[in-house]
Amino acid sequence: MQIIGREQEPPRHNTWLGLSFERLCFAHIYAIQKALGITGIATKTFPMQTPNAQMDMVILRADKVTTLCEMKYTNNPYAITKQEADKLRRRAAELSQCFPTQKQVLITLVSNQVPKKNIYYNSLITNNITLSNLFLE
């Protein structure tokens, strides 16, 4: 039996890791809200798919702010690329169109480890939540 590193694992396994991480995040919605400092605000939380975009987690808040949570499970610290930044901007714009009564869309990165900070992270991400936040309930 050969043991291989995650970066060499089959795409199916990496997909499973990503989907499992998303399920873990949905099982810990209260911890995410606590990390965001919004436990006192009424919310609706759900994944969302439109013809133009797929969003891992959307938190519609009664204070008219929408939080778009992008979830990333990676073997190495995640770094947002220009292409990923463009996707996040399109998703935020799609949410603004879908929920026009909301005033603002904030993007939160939920990851298994602290991400690399670069110009795209600094210009887009308002909050970062890691696994340690999910288990501090």
Phi and psi in radians as a Rosetta constraint file:
Dihedral C 1 N 2 CA 2 C 2 CIRCULARHARMONIC -1.749 0.35
Dihedral N 2 CA 2 C 2 N 3 CIRCULARHARMONIC 2.280 0.35
Dihedral C 2 N 3 CA 3 C 3 CIRCULARHARMONIC -1.747 0.35
Dihedral N 3 CA 3 C 3 N 4 CIRCULARHARMONIC 2.260 0.35
Dihedral C 3 N 4 CA 4 C 4 CIRCULARHARMONIC -2.110 0.35
Dihedral N 4 CA 4 C 4 N 5 CIRCULARHARMONIC 2.729 0.35
Dihedral C 4 N 5 CA 5 C 5 CIRCULARHARMONIC -1.265 0.35
Dihedral N 5 CA 5 C 5 N 6 CIRCULARHARMONIC 2.798 0.35
Dihedral C 5 N 6 CA 6 C 6 CIRCULARHARMONIC -0.994 0.35
Dihedral N 6 CA 6 C 6 N 7 CIRCULARHARMONIC -0.658 0.35
Dihedral C 6 N 7 CA 7 C 7 CIRCULARHARMONIC -1.127 0.35
Dihedral N 7 CA 7 C 7 N 8 CIRCULARHARMONIC -0.296 0.35
Dihedral C 7 N 8 CA 8 C 8 CIRCULARHARMONIC -1.818 0.35
Dihedral N 8 CA 8 C 8 N 9 CIRCULARHARMONIC -0.016 0.35
Dihedral C 8 N 9 CA 9 C 9 CIRCULARHARMONIC -1.223 0.35
Dihedral N 9 CA 9 C 9 N 10 CIRCULARHARMONIC 2.712 0.35
Dihedral C 9 N 10 CA 10 C 10 CIRCULARHARMONIC -1.094 0.35
Dihedral N 10 CA 10 C 10 N 11 CIRCULARHARMONIC 2.614 0.35
Dihedral C 10 N 11 CA 11 C 11 CIRCULARHARMONIC -0.942 0.35
Dihedral N 11 CA 11 C 11 N 12 CIRCULARHARMONIC -0.608 0.35
Dihedral C 11 N 12 CA 12 C 12 CIRCULARHARMONIC -1.054 0.35
Dihedral N 12 CA 12 C 12 N 13 CIRCULARHARMONIC -0.688 0.35
Dihedral C 12 N 13 CA 13 C 13 CIRCULARHARMONIC -1.186 0.35
Dihedral N 13 CA 13 C 13 N 14 CIRCULARHARMONIC -0.736 0.35
Dihedral C 13 N 14 CA 14 C 14 CIRCULARHARMONIC -1.116 0.35
Dihedral N 14 CA 14 C 14 N 15 CIRCULARHARMONIC -0.656 0.35
Dihedral C 14 N 15 CA 15 C 15 CIRCULARHARMONIC -1.106 0.35
Dihedral N 15 CA 15 C 15 N 16 CIRCULARHARMONIC -0.764 0.35
Dihedral C 15 N 16 CA 16 C 16 CIRCULARHARMONIC -1.041 0.35
Dihedral N 16 CA 16 C 16 N 17 CIRCULARHARMONIC -0.777 0.35
Dihedral C 16 N 17 CA 17 C 17 CIRCULARHARMONIC -1.021 0.35
Dihedral N 17 CA 17 C 17 N 18 CIRCULARHARMONIC -0.798 0.35
Dihedral C 17 N 18 CA 18 C 18 CIRCULARHARMONIC -1.105 0.35
Dihedral N 18 CA 18 C 18 N 19 CIRCULARHARMONIC -0.795 0.35
Dihedral C 18 N 19 CA 19 C 19 CIRCULARHARMONIC -1.171 0.35
Dihedral N 19 CA 19 C 19 N 20 CIRCULARHARMONIC -0.651 0.35
Dihedral C 19 N 20 CA 20 C 20 CIRCULARHARMONIC -1.118 0.35
Dihedral N 20 CA 20 C 20 N 21 CIRCULARHARMONIC -0.700 0.35
Dihedral C 20 N 21 CA 21 C 21 CIRCULARHARMONIC -1.122 0.35
Dihedral N 21 CA 21 C 21 N 22 CIRCULARHARMONIC -0.725 0.35
Dihedral C 21 N 22 CA 22 C 22 CIRCULARHARMONIC -1.056 0.35
Dihedral N 22 CA 22 C 22 N 23 CIRCULARHARMONIC -0.753 0.35
Dihedral C 22 N 23 CA 23 C 23 CIRCULARHARMONIC -1.096 0.35
Dihedral N 23 CA 23 C 23 N 24 CIRCULARHARMONIC -0.712 0.35
Dihedral C 23 N 24 CA 24 C 24 CIRCULARHARMONIC -1.039 0.35
Dihedral N 24 CA 24 C 24 N 25 CIRCULARHARMONIC -0.744 0.35
Dihedral C 24 N 25 CA 25 C 25 CIRCULARHARMONIC -1.110 0.35
Dihedral N 25 CA 25 C 25 N 26 CIRCULARHARMONIC -0.740 0.35
Dihedral C 25 N 26 CA 26 C 26 CIRCULARHARMONIC -1.175 0.35
Dihedral N 26 CA 26 C 26 N 27 CIRCULARHARMONIC -0.492 0.35
Dihedral C 26 N 27 CA 27 C 27 CIRCULARHARMONIC -1.289 0.35
Dihedral N 27 CA 27 C 27 N 28 CIRCULARHARMONIC -0.249 0.35
Dihedral C 27 N 28 CA 28 C 28 CIRCULARHARMONIC -2.155 0.35
Dihedral N 28 CA 28 C 28 N 29 CIRCULARHARMONIC 0.702 0.35
Dihedral C 28 N 29 CA 29 C 29 CIRCULARHARMONIC -1.032 0.35
Dihedral N 29 CA 29 C 29 N 30 CIRCULARHARMONIC -0.714 0.35
Dihedral C 29 N 30 CA 30 C 30 CIRCULARHARMONIC -1.052 0.35
Dihedral N 30 CA 30 C 30 N 31 CIRCULARHARMONIC -0.716 0.35
Dihedral C 30 N 31 CA 31 C 31 CIRCULARHARMONIC -1.126 0.35
Dihedral N 31 CA 31 C 31 N 32 CIRCULARHARMONIC -0.643 0.35
Dihedral C 31 N 32 CA 32 C 32 CIRCULARHARMONIC -1.136 0.35
Dihedral N 32 CA 32 C 32 N 33 CIRCULARHARMONIC -0.806 0.35
Dihedral C 32 N 33 CA 33 C 33 CIRCULARHARMONIC -1.089 0.35
Dihedral N 33 CA 33 C 33 N 34 CIRCULARHARMONIC -0.673 0.35
Dihedral C 33 N 34 CA 34 C 34 CIRCULARHARMONIC -1.111 0.35
Dihedral N 34 CA 34 C 34 N 35 CIRCULARHARMONIC -0.782 0.35
Dihedral C 34 N 35 CA 35 C 35 CIRCULARHARMONIC -1.099 0.35
Dihedral N 35 CA 35 C 35 N 36 CIRCULARHARMONIC -0.535 0.35
Dihedral C 35 N 36 CA 36 C 36 CIRCULARHARMONIC -1.444 0.35
Dihedral N 36 CA 36 C 36 N 37 CIRCULARHARMONIC -0.201 0.35
Dihedral C 36 N 37 CA 37 C 37 CIRCULARHARMONIC 1.305 0.35
Dihedral N 37 CA 37 C 37 N 38 CIRCULARHARMONIC 0.544 0.35
Dihedral C 37 N 38 CA 38 C 38 CIRCULARHARMONIC -2.127 0.35
Dihedral N 38 CA 38 C 38 N 39 CIRCULARHARMONIC 0.407 0.35
Dihedral C 38 N 39 CA 39 C 39 CIRCULARHARMONIC -1.153 0.35
Dihedral N 39 CA 39 C 39 N 40 CIRCULARHARMONIC -0.375 0.35
Dihedral C 39 N 40 CA 40 C 40 CIRCULARHARMONIC -1.560 0.35
Dihedral N 40 CA 40 C 40 N 41 CIRCULARHARMONIC 0.066 0.35
Dihedral C 40 N 41 CA 41 C 41 CIRCULARHARMONIC -1.909 0.35
Dihedral N 41 CA 41 C 41 N 42 CIRCULARHARMONIC 2.332 0.35
Dihedral C 41 N 42 CA 42 C 42 CIRCULARHARMONIC -1.130 0.35
Dihedral N 42 CA 42 C 42 N 43 CIRCULARHARMONIC 2.375 0.35
Dihedral C 42 N 43 CA 43 C 43 CIRCULARHARMONIC -2.423 0.35
Dihedral N 43 CA 43 C 43 N 44 CIRCULARHARMONIC 2.810 0.35
Dihedral C 43 N 44 CA 44 C 44 CIRCULARHARMONIC -2.217 0.35
Dihedral N 44 CA 44 C 44 N 45 CIRCULARHARMONIC 2.255 0.35
Dihedral C 44 N 45 CA 45 C 45 CIRCULARHARMONIC -2.161 0.35
Dihedral N 45 CA 45 C 45 N 46 CIRCULARHARMONIC 2.320 0.35
Dihedral C 45 N 46 CA 46 C 46 CIRCULARHARMONIC -2.858 0.35
Dihedral N 46 CA 46 C 46 N 47 CIRCULARHARMONIC 2.739 0.35
Dihedral C 46 N 47 CA 47 C 47 CIRCULARHARMONIC -1.393 0.35
Dihedral N 47 CA 47 C 47 N 48 CIRCULARHARMONIC 2.792 0.35
Dihedral C 47 N 48 CA 48 C 48 CIRCULARHARMONIC -2.513 0.35
Dihedral N 48 CA 48 C 48 N 49 CIRCULARHARMONIC 2.394 0.35
Dihedral C 48 N 49 CA 49 C 49 CIRCULARHARMONIC -2.250 0.35
Dihedral N 49 CA 49 C 49 N 50 CIRCULARHARMONIC 2.234 0.35
Dihedral C 49 N 50 CA 50 C 50 CIRCULARHARMONIC -2.134 0.35
Dihedral N 50 CA 50 C 50 N 51 CIRCULARHARMONIC 3.012 0.35
Dihedral C 50 N 51 CA 51 C 51 CIRCULARHARMONIC -1.061 0.35
Dihedral N 51 CA 51 C 51 N 52 CIRCULARHARMONIC -0.404 0.35
Dihedral C 51 N 52 CA 52 C 52 CIRCULARHARMONIC -1.823 0.35
Dihedral N 52 CA 52 C 52 N 53 CIRCULARHARMONIC -0.241 0.35
Dihedral C 52 N 53 CA 53 C 53 CIRCULARHARMONIC -2.768 0.35
Dihedral N 53 CA 53 C 53 N 54 CIRCULARHARMONIC 2.686 0.35
Dihedral C 53 N 54 CA 54 C 54 CIRCULARHARMONIC -2.154 0.35
Dihedral N 54 CA 54 C 54 N 55 CIRCULARHARMONIC 2.180 0.35
Dihedral C 54 N 55 CA 55 C 55 CIRCULARHARMONIC -2.012 0.35
Dihedral N 55 CA 55 C 55 N 56 CIRCULARHARMONIC 2.262 0.35
Dihedral C 55 N 56 CA 56 C 56 CIRCULARHARMONIC -1.105 0.35
Dihedral N 56 CA 56 C 56 N 57 CIRCULARHARMONIC -0.849 0.35
Dihedral C 56 N 57 CA 57 C 57 CIRCULARHARMONIC -2.614 0.35
Dihedral N 57 CA 57 C 57 N 58 CIRCULARHARMONIC 2.316 0.35
Dihedral C 57 N 58 CA 58 C 58 CIRCULARHARMONIC -2.090 0.35
Dihedral N 58 CA 58 C 58 N 59 CIRCULARHARMONIC 2.298 0.35
Dihedral C 58 N 59 CA 59 C 59 CIRCULARHARMONIC -2.039 0.35
Dihedral N 59 CA 59 C 59 N 60 CIRCULARHARMONIC 1.856 0.35
Dihedral C 59 N 60 CA 60 C 60 CIRCULARHARMONIC -1.501 0.35
Dihedral N 60 CA 60 C 60 N 61 CIRCULARHARMONIC 2.172 0.35
Dihedral C 60 N 61 CA 61 C 61 CIRCULARHARMONIC -1.935 0.35
Dihedral N 61 CA 61 C 61 N 62 CIRCULARHARMONIC 2.576 0.35
Dihedral C 61 N 62 CA 62 C 62 CIRCULARHARMONIC -1.160 0.35
Dihedral N 62 CA 62 C 62 N 63 CIRCULARHARMONIC -0.321 0.35
Dihedral C 62 N 63 CA 63 C 63 CIRCULARHARMONIC -1.450 0.35
Dihedral N 63 CA 63 C 63 N 64 CIRCULARHARMONIC 0.219 0.35
Dihedral C 63 N 64 CA 64 C 64 CIRCULARHARMONIC 1.234 0.35
Dihedral N 64 CA 64 C 64 N 65 CIRCULARHARMONIC 0.398 0.35
Dihedral C 64 N 65 CA 65 C 65 CIRCULARHARMONIC -1.952 0.35
Dihedral N 65 CA 65 C 65 N 66 CIRCULARHARMONIC 2.364 0.35
Dihedral C 65 N 66 CA 66 C 66 CIRCULARHARMONIC -1.847 0.35
Dihedral N 66 CA 66 C 66 N 67 CIRCULARHARMONIC 2.307 0.35
Dihedral C 66 N 67 CA 67 C 67 CIRCULARHARMONIC -1.866 0.35
Dihedral N 67 CA 67 C 67 N 68 CIRCULARHARMONIC 2.108 0.35
Dihedral C 67 N 68 CA 68 C 68 CIRCULARHARMONIC -1.699 0.35
Dihedral N 68 CA 68 C 68 N 69 CIRCULARHARMONIC 2.009 0.35
Dihedral C 68 N 69 CA 69 C 69 CIRCULARHARMONIC -1.761 0.35
Dihedral N 69 CA 69 C 69 N 70 CIRCULARHARMONIC 2.099 0.35
Dihedral C 69 N 70 CA 70 C 70 CIRCULARHARMONIC -1.767 0.35
Dihedral N 70 CA 70 C 70 N 71 CIRCULARHARMONIC 2.168 0.35
Dihedral C 70 N 71 CA 71 C 71 CIRCULARHARMONIC -1.854 0.35
Dihedral N 71 CA 71 C 71 N 72 CIRCULARHARMONIC 2.289 0.35
Dihedral C 71 N 72 CA 72 C 72 CIRCULARHARMONIC -2.354 0.35
Dihedral N 72 CA 72 C 72 N 73 CIRCULARHARMONIC 2.131 0.35
Dihedral C 72 N 73 CA 73 C 73 CIRCULARHARMONIC -1.956 0.35
Dihedral N 73 CA 73 C 73 N 74 CIRCULARHARMONIC 2.028 0.35
Dihedral C 73 N 74 CA 74 C 74 CIRCULARHARMONIC -2.377 0.35
Dihedral N 74 CA 74 C 74 N 75 CIRCULARHARMONIC 2.737 0.35
Dihedral C 74 N 75 CA 75 C 75 CIRCULARHARMONIC -1.300 0.35
Dihedral N 75 CA 75 C 75 N 76 CIRCULARHARMONIC -0.601 0.35
Dihedral C 75 N 76 CA 76 C 76 CIRCULARHARMONIC -1.983 0.35
Dihedral N 76 CA 76 C 76 N 77 CIRCULARHARMONIC 2.782 0.35
Dihedral C 76 N 77 CA 77 C 77 CIRCULARHARMONIC -0.922 0.35
Dihedral N 77 CA 77 C 77 N 78 CIRCULARHARMONIC 2.273 0.35
Dihedral C 77 N 78 CA 78 C 78 CIRCULARHARMONIC -1.329 0.35
Dihedral N 78 CA 78 C 78 N 79 CIRCULARHARMONIC 2.415 0.35
Dihedral C 78 N 79 CA 79 C 79 CIRCULARHARMONIC -2.180 0.35
Dihedral N 79 CA 79 C 79 N 80 CIRCULARHARMONIC 2.244 0.35
Dihedral C 79 N 80 CA 80 C 80 CIRCULARHARMONIC -1.280 0.35
Dihedral N 80 CA 80 C 80 N 81 CIRCULARHARMONIC 2.242 0.35
Dihedral C 80 N 81 CA 81 C 81 CIRCULARHARMONIC -1.632 0.35
Dihedral N 81 CA 81 C 81 N 82 CIRCULARHARMONIC 2.992 0.35
Dihedral C 81 N 82 CA 82 C 82 CIRCULARHARMONIC -1.057 0.35
Dihedral N 82 CA 82 C 82 N 83 CIRCULARHARMONIC -0.725 0.35
Dihedral C 82 N 83 CA 83 C 83 CIRCULARHARMONIC -1.113 0.35
Dihedral N 83 CA 83 C 83 N 84 CIRCULARHARMONIC -0.748 0.35
Dihedral C 83 N 84 CA 84 C 84 CIRCULARHARMONIC -1.160 0.35
Dihedral N 84 CA 84 C 84 N 85 CIRCULARHARMONIC -0.675 0.35
Dihedral C 84 N 85 CA 85 C 85 CIRCULARHARMONIC -1.078 0.35
Dihedral N 85 CA 85 C 85 N 86 CIRCULARHARMONIC -0.725 0.35
Dihedral C 85 N 86 CA 86 C 86 CIRCULARHARMONIC -1.101 0.35
Dihedral N 86 CA 86 C 86 N 87 CIRCULARHARMONIC -0.719 0.35
Dihedral C 86 N 87 CA 87 C 87 CIRCULARHARMONIC -1.073 0.35
Dihedral N 87 CA 87 C 87 N 88 CIRCULARHARMONIC -0.767 0.35
Dihedral C 87 N 88 CA 88 C 88 CIRCULARHARMONIC -1.106 0.35
Dihedral N 88 CA 88 C 88 N 89 CIRCULARHARMONIC -0.696 0.35
Dihedral C 88 N 89 CA 89 C 89 CIRCULARHARMONIC -1.090 0.35
Dihedral N 89 CA 89 C 89 N 90 CIRCULARHARMONIC -0.744 0.35
Dihedral C 89 N 90 CA 90 C 90 CIRCULARHARMONIC -1.119 0.35
Dihedral N 90 CA 90 C 90 N 91 CIRCULARHARMONIC -0.704 0.35
Dihedral C 90 N 91 CA 91 C 91 CIRCULARHARMONIC -1.132 0.35
Dihedral N 91 CA 91 C 91 N 92 CIRCULARHARMONIC -0.732 0.35
Dihedral C 91 N 92 CA 92 C 92 CIRCULARHARMONIC -1.108 0.35
Dihedral N 92 CA 92 C 92 N 93 CIRCULARHARMONIC -0.714 0.35
Dihedral C 92 N 93 CA 93 C 93 CIRCULARHARMONIC -1.135 0.35
Dihedral N 93 CA 93 C 93 N 94 CIRCULARHARMONIC -0.687 0.35
Dihedral C 93 N 94 CA 94 C 94 CIRCULARHARMONIC -1.088 0.35
Dihedral N 94 CA 94 C 94 N 95 CIRCULARHARMONIC -0.745 0.35
Dihedral C 94 N 95 CA 95 C 95 CIRCULARHARMONIC -1.090 0.35
Dihedral N 95 CA 95 C 95 N 96 CIRCULARHARMONIC -0.700 0.35
Dihedral C 95 N 96 CA 96 C 96 CIRCULARHARMONIC -1.069 0.35
Dihedral N 96 CA 96 C 96 N 97 CIRCULARHARMONIC -0.650 0.35
Dihedral C 96 N 97 CA 97 C 97 CIRCULARHARMONIC -1.275 0.35
Dihedral N 97 CA 97 C 97 N 98 CIRCULARHARMONIC -0.684 0.35
Dihedral C 97 N 98 CA 98 C 98 CIRCULARHARMONIC -1.240 0.35
Dihedral N 98 CA 98 C 98 N 99 CIRCULARHARMONIC -0.545 0.35
Dihedral C 98 N 99 CA 99 C 99 CIRCULARHARMONIC -2.232 0.35
Dihedral N 99 CA 99 C 99 N 100 CIRCULARHARMONIC 1.245 0.35
Dihedral C 99 N 100 CA 100 C 100 CIRCULARHARMONIC -1.148 0.35
Dihedral N 100 CA 100 C 100 N 101 CIRCULARHARMONIC -0.303 0.35
Dihedral C 100 N 101 CA 101 C 101 CIRCULARHARMONIC -1.412 0.35
Dihedral N 101 CA 101 C 101 N 102 CIRCULARHARMONIC -0.244 0.35
Dihedral C 101 N 102 CA 102 C 102 CIRCULARHARMONIC -1.312 0.35
Dihedral N 102 CA 102 C 102 N 103 CIRCULARHARMONIC 2.466 0.35
Dihedral C 102 N 103 CA 103 C 103 CIRCULARHARMONIC -1.461 0.35
Dihedral N 103 CA 103 C 103 N 104 CIRCULARHARMONIC -0.537 0.35
Dihedral C 103 N 104 CA 104 C 104 CIRCULARHARMONIC -2.665 0.35
Dihedral N 104 CA 104 C 104 N 105 CIRCULARHARMONIC 2.591 0.35
Dihedral C 104 N 105 CA 105 C 105 CIRCULARHARMONIC -2.046 0.35
Dihedral N 105 CA 105 C 105 N 106 CIRCULARHARMONIC 2.154 0.35
Dihedral C 105 N 106 CA 106 C 106 CIRCULARHARMONIC -1.909 0.35
Dihedral N 106 CA 106 C 106 N 107 CIRCULARHARMONIC 2.454 0.35
Dihedral C 106 N 107 CA 107 C 107 CIRCULARHARMONIC -1.838 0.35
Dihedral N 107 CA 107 C 107 N 108 CIRCULARHARMONIC 2.206 0.35
Dihedral C 107 N 108 CA 108 C 108 CIRCULARHARMONIC -2.025 0.35
Dihedral N 108 CA 108 C 108 N 109 CIRCULARHARMONIC 2.328 0.35
Dihedral C 108 N 109 CA 109 C 109 CIRCULARHARMONIC -1.706 0.35
Dihedral N 109 CA 109 C 109 N 110 CIRCULARHARMONIC 2.154 0.35
Dihedral C 109 N 110 CA 110 C 110 CIRCULARHARMONIC -1.930 0.35
Dihedral N 110 CA 110 C 110 N 111 CIRCULARHARMONIC 2.030 0.35
Dihedral C 110 N 111 CA 111 C 111 CIRCULARHARMONIC -2.406 0.35
Dihedral N 111 CA 111 C 111 N 112 CIRCULARHARMONIC 2.836 0.35
Dihedral C 111 N 112 CA 112 C 112 CIRCULARHARMONIC -1.350 0.35
Dihedral N 112 CA 112 C 112 N 113 CIRCULARHARMONIC -0.239 0.35
Dihedral C 112 N 113 CA 113 C 113 CIRCULARHARMONIC -2.617 0.35
Dihedral N 113 CA 113 C 113 N 114 CIRCULARHARMONIC 2.936 0.35
Dihedral C 113 N 114 CA 114 C 114 CIRCULARHARMONIC -1.128 0.35
Dihedral N 114 CA 114 C 114 N 115 CIRCULARHARMONIC 2.219 0.35
Dihedral C 114 N 115 CA 115 C 115 CIRCULARHARMONIC -1.376 0.35
Dihedral N 115 CA 115 C 115 N 116 CIRCULARHARMONIC 2.889 0.35
Dihedral C 115 N 116 CA 116 C 116 CIRCULARHARMONIC -1.347 0.35
Dihedral N 116 CA 116 C 116 N 117 CIRCULARHARMONIC 2.371 0.35
Dihedral C 116 N 117 CA 117 C 117 CIRCULARHARMONIC -1.666 0.35
Dihedral N 117 CA 117 C 117 N 118 CIRCULARHARMONIC 2.260 0.35
Dihedral C 117 N 118 CA 118 C 118 CIRCULARHARMONIC -2.487 0.35
Dihedral N 118 CA 118 C 118 N 119 CIRCULARHARMONIC -3.003 0.35
Dihedral C 118 N 119 CA 119 C 119 CIRCULARHARMONIC -1.100 0.35
Dihedral N 119 CA 119 C 119 N 120 CIRCULARHARMONIC -0.587 0.35
Dihedral C 119 N 120 CA 120 C 120 CIRCULARHARMONIC -1.251 0.35
Dihedral N 120 CA 120 C 120 N 121 CIRCULARHARMONIC -0.756 0.35
Dihedral C 120 N 121 CA 121 C 121 CIRCULARHARMONIC -1.047 0.35
Dihedral N 121 CA 121 C 121 N 122 CIRCULARHARMONIC -0.879 0.35
Dihedral C 121 N 122 CA 122 C 122 CIRCULARHARMONIC -1.098 0.35
Dihedral N 122 CA 122 C 122 N 123 CIRCULARHARMONIC -0.539 0.35
Dihedral C 122 N 123 CA 123 C 123 CIRCULARHARMONIC -1.526 0.35
Dihedral N 123 CA 123 C 123 N 124 CIRCULARHARMONIC -0.297 0.35
Dihedral C 123 N 124 CA 124 C 124 CIRCULARHARMONIC -2.039 0.35
Dihedral N 124 CA 124 C 124 N 125 CIRCULARHARMONIC -0.678 0.35
Dihedral C 124 N 125 CA 125 C 125 CIRCULARHARMONIC -1.538 0.35
Dihedral N 125 CA 125 C 125 N 126 CIRCULARHARMONIC 2.153 0.35
Dihedral C 125 N 126 CA 126 C 126 CIRCULARHARMONIC -1.624 0.35
Dihedral N 126 CA 126 C 126 N 127 CIRCULARHARMONIC -0.448 0.35
Dihedral C 126 N 127 CA 127 C 127 CIRCULARHARMONIC -2.568 0.35
Dihedral N 127 CA 127 C 127 N 128 CIRCULARHARMONIC 2.621 0.35
Dihedral C 127 N 128 CA 128 C 128 CIRCULARHARMONIC -2.219 0.35
Dihedral N 128 CA 128 C 128 N 129 CIRCULARHARMONIC 2.261 0.35
Dihedral C 128 N 129 CA 129 C 129 CIRCULARHARMONIC -2.074 0.35
Dihedral N 129 CA 129 C 129 N 130 CIRCULARHARMONIC 2.354 0.35
Dihedral C 129 N 130 CA 130 C 130 CIRCULARHARMONIC -2.045 0.35
Dihedral N 130 CA 130 C 130 N 131 CIRCULARHARMONIC 3.046 0.35
Dihedral C 130 N 131 CA 131 C 131 CIRCULARHARMONIC -0.923 0.35
Dihedral N 131 CA 131 C 131 N 132 CIRCULARHARMONIC -0.661 0.35
Dihedral C 131 N 132 CA 132 C 132 CIRCULARHARMONIC -1.052 0.35
Dihedral N 132 CA 132 C 132 N 133 CIRCULARHARMONIC -0.595 0.35
Dihedral C 132 N 133 CA 133 C 133 CIRCULARHARMONIC -1.159 0.35
Dihedral N 133 CA 133 C 133 N 134 CIRCULARHARMONIC -0.582 0.35
Dihedral C 133 N 134 CA 134 C 134 CIRCULARHARMONIC -1.225 0.35
Dihedral N 134 CA 134 C 134 N 135 CIRCULARHARMONIC -0.447 0.35
Dihedral C 134 N 135 CA 135 C 135 CIRCULARHARMONIC -1.867 0.35
Dihedral N 135 CA 135 C 135 N 136 CIRCULARHARMONIC 0.271 0.35
Dihedral C 135 N 136 CA 136 C 136 CIRCULARHARMONIC -1.789 0.35
Dihedral N 136 CA 136 C 136 N 137 CIRCULARHARMONIC 0.474 0.35
